Amino acid sequence: MLQSISRMLALRLVAAIPLILLVVTLTFFLIRLAPGDPAYALAGGDAPSDAYLESVRQSYGLDQPLLTQYLTYLKKAASLDFGQSIYYRRPVFEVILDRFPATLLLAGAAMVLATIVGVLLAVWSAHKPGSFRDGMITSVALVGFSVPVFWVGQLMILAFAIQLGWFPVGGYDNPRMGYTGLSHVMDVAHHMVLPTLALALYLMAMITRITRTSMIDVLGRNYVNVARAKGVSPAAVTWFHAFRVAVVSTITIVGVEFGTVIIGAVLTETIFSWPGLGRLFYDAILKRDFPLLTGSFIFTAVMVVVVNALTDVLCAIADPRLRS
């Protein structure tokens, strides 16, 4: 088992290399074809001279042909050197790693919450398909699947932050209070309630819909009916006999939607001023920070590829038929 899973993981990662190279290529050229000159951001001031702009371009290699810049970038990126951020004046990889924990915390909390609630709702709904309860759950899931995350986030801010005052409007913590230890953990948790709920809503709806469909199919199979006839308890039938088969669909949708969660984090982190990779994307676009934007795209693409590979491994562990 371990050998087959290791081989599967290695094959997935090797097959991902051309995909990552394609992402790097498209990102590099499309960003540089956009209007605007990053030399103005580097030069600073309102009206830098042409001579100064030219010297800035030469310093950062922006005066070289695009193909030359691309080959140079590939060579450096292979050693995790994504260049120097134009705006932050720091190595790109260092800036990304500073922001990554905040995004990992937010996206991880949203995915855990969405998975737990989505699975419970799906199982509850699948036990009586076509009932009033099933109709209510599927209707709520459809709404959650349809509404955009930026709209939900703004409504949450208006209702729970401004009107009721239960949660802060945005931010990661309250630096003025100088919390440490457990108090700081509770402060961060208080700040992340609204962005986590806004980000989890879409994924929760997807998990509910997919898992419900899979559970209805599995609960109608012969071996489940045989287990019921033998007197197996309803809880054991649901979780041990049915869900252990339906969980493959749940794992798959969580892995596939990971990229969507990261994209949603861009909007969520911007709305709630959360200092993660999503906010970094937004700032890099506004500031025409080519190296930072390209490095962020590559880092995110690698994350998605790794998560998809791990998803395949988890599915193979849950279903031995997928190990071949």
C-alpha positions, 0 to 999 in steps of 0.5 A: 500500500505504502509503495503504491501511494508513494509511486502515485504521489511521485507521478503526480508531482512529476506531471505537475512540472509542465503545468507549473512551467506553463503558469510561470510563462503565462504569468510572466508575459501577461503581467508585462504586457499590461499597460504601465511602467514599473520604473515609475514605481521604482523611481518614486516622485511625480515626474522623474526624468527620462535619464533617471527612469532609464537608469532604473530600468537598467538596474532591474534589467527592465531594459532587456528584451522580454525573452532575455528577462524570462530566461533569466527569471527561470534560472533564478526561480529554479533556486527559489530566487524570485527577485526583489520586490519593487515596492517592499525592496525586499526579496520576493520569497521573504515577503511571501513567507511573511504573509503566508501564515495568515492566509494558511490560518484563514483558508485552513479554518474556512476549509475545516469549518466548511467540511465539518458543517457541509458533511453534517448537513449532507448526511442529515439531508441524505437520510430523507431525500425529498423531505422538507428538511432536505429541501431546506438544506439544498435550498440554503446550499444553492444560495451559498453556492450562488452568492459572491464572497465580496457581497457576503463579506460586506453584508457581514461587516454591516450587520455584525461589525457596524450595526451590532458591534460584535466583531471588528471591521477588519484586521488581523489583531489589535496591535494597540492593546499589545496582547500576548499569549492566550490573549493574543490568540483569542484576539486573532480568533475574534478578528477572523470569525467574519472572514472565515465565515465569508470564505467558508460559505461557498465551499460549505455549499459545494461540500453539502451538495456533492456529499449529499448526492454521493450519500444518497447513492451509497445509502441505496446500495445492496450492501447497505441494505444487507447491513440494515437487515443484519441489525447494524445500528443506524449510526454505524450504517451511516458513518462506517458503511456509507460515509466511508465510501462517500467520503471520496467525493468529499475529499475530491471536492475539498482538494479541487476547490482549494484553488477557489478558496485561495481566489476567494481569499483575495477578495476576503482579505481585501474586504477585511484587511487581512494581511495574507497572500490575497491582500498581497496579490491586490497590492502587487497589482495596484503597485505594478510590482512585477517580481512580487506578483509573478512570485505570488502566482508561482507560489500559489500554483505550487500550493494548488498542485501539492494539495491536489496531489495530496488529495489523490493520495487521500482518495487512494487511502480511502478507496483501494481501487484508486491505487492502481 
